[in-house]
Amino acid sequence: MSSFPRRHLLQIEGMERPEIDAVLDLAESYVLLNRTGKTPRDLLRGRTLINLFFEDSTRTRTSFELAGKRLGADVLNMSVSTSSVNKGETLLDTAATLNAMHCDLLVVRHDQSGAPHLLAQKVEASVVNAGDGTHEHPTQALLDALTIRRRRGRVEGLSVAICGDVMHSRVARSNIHLLLTMGARVRVVGPPTLLPAEIERLGVEVFHDMAAGLAGVDVVMMLRLQRERMARGLVPSAREFFRFYGLDQAKLAAAAPDALVMHPGPMNRGVEIASDVADDPIRSVIREQVEMGVAVRMAVLDRLTRAALANA
């Protein structure tokens, strides 16, 4: 357990490579177990996992629910829209309520950056950040890394282009931190209005042209255009965005011939990515990302539970 001593998983930034490798290696074993149906359902038996999602989610919430159940946990999905939070209860009061329930694992998605960190300071459970505002989405970056590693055998030395709405993307931030820690070369590609100021300080290359940004890369990671988070005027129209920054076969031709195509979902077809690229049976690994999500989240729940037991 010395390779993953954390009580919570709140962000990728600050994680060391051995910690990341520990999760990915364990997730590899869970991929195989999930495919055979022989998952260790006694690991979390008697423990309670609460999914507390303040934002809509399909893939992340469902995969955490599956992960918890496959490990034997009692899983509760709290509907924020019908809870006391919707009646004005503060986040700290919610934390007090969760403490009274004596849950063991708390998975949190929130529209405000830092909300999972605040809860982690106030609850006794281990907290997993399932996405907070525009800050981070650590398990998404881990499952992306696992997908790349399984297809390419490594992450180190690969060239990865993260394209589109980087400004509002917690997925982009987590992936930048993880990929650089694992030894990959990272480019960000997008219009100036959708790239954070001085993002190159993170150690990435910046491009505003897709042909130049995708030249020779091994992985093309597209991002959802997050209109709900952006001010007006950042993008003239969905049609114009797709014309210049949407991934189609013509733009993909600039990448390496065997480049992988990724997208965290949900996809806006015809906006960030063309359907024939998203559904490409050889180059697209978008569906594989979903499968890896369950395995990675099982590994995270496993590591956090074992760390809590070791420190009890």
C-alpha positions, 0 to 999 in steps of 0.5 A: 500500500505504500505505492498508494497511501492516500485517503482521498482521490481529489486530483491528479496534480501532485500524484507521483508516477508510482501512485498512478502506476499502482492504480493502472496496474490494479485496474488491468486486473479488474478489466480481466475479472470484469470480462470473466464475471469473477469480481471479488464481491467481498472486498467492500461487503458491509461498506457503504458507497454514496454517489453524490452528484450535483451535476447530471452524469451518465457514464461516471455515476453509472460506472461508480455504481457498477464498480461499487456493486461489483466489489460488494458495497451497498451503493446509494445514489443521492438525487440532489434535485429531490434532496435537502440540498435543493431546499437550501441546505449548505454543503457543510450541513450535507457533510454533517448528514453524511457523517451521521450515515457513517458511509465509507466512500463518498463520490462527489461531482459538483459544479463548483471547483473545490467542493470535493476538497471541502467535503474531504475535510469535513467527512469521515469517509474517503472522498473521490472527486468525480469532477468539480467545476473546471478544476479536475476529473481524476478518474477520467484521466486514469481511465484514459491513460489505461486505454492508451496503455492497453492499446499502445503498451505504454504512455511514456514517449507518446505524443498526445493532442488535446483538442477543443474547449480546453478552457472549461475542461476539467478532463483536459486539466487532469489529463495534462497533469497525468500524461506529463507525469507519465512521460508523454508529450502533450499539445493543446489545440483550439481557438485562442478564446477556448485556451487558458491564458499562459497554459504553456506554463504547464509544459504543453505545446499550444496550437491554434491550427488543427493541421499543425497541432495534429501533425504526427501525434499518436493520440487525438483526444477531443473535448466536449464543447461546454456551452453551459460554462462559457460566455457568449461570443467565445465560439461564433457557431457550432458549424464554424467550430466544426469547420475549423476544430471538429475532428473529421477524416481530413483533419485526422489525416495529419496525425500518425496513421495509427493514431488513436481517437478519444472522447470523454463523452458525451459527444456532440456529433458534428460539433467536436467530432464527425460520426465516421471518426467517432465510430471508426472500428480501428482508430476510435477507442471511445467505447473502450474508454467506457469499459476502462472506466468501470475497471479504473473506478473499481481499482480506486475504490479498492485502493482507498478502502485498503488504505483506510483499513491499513490506517485504521 
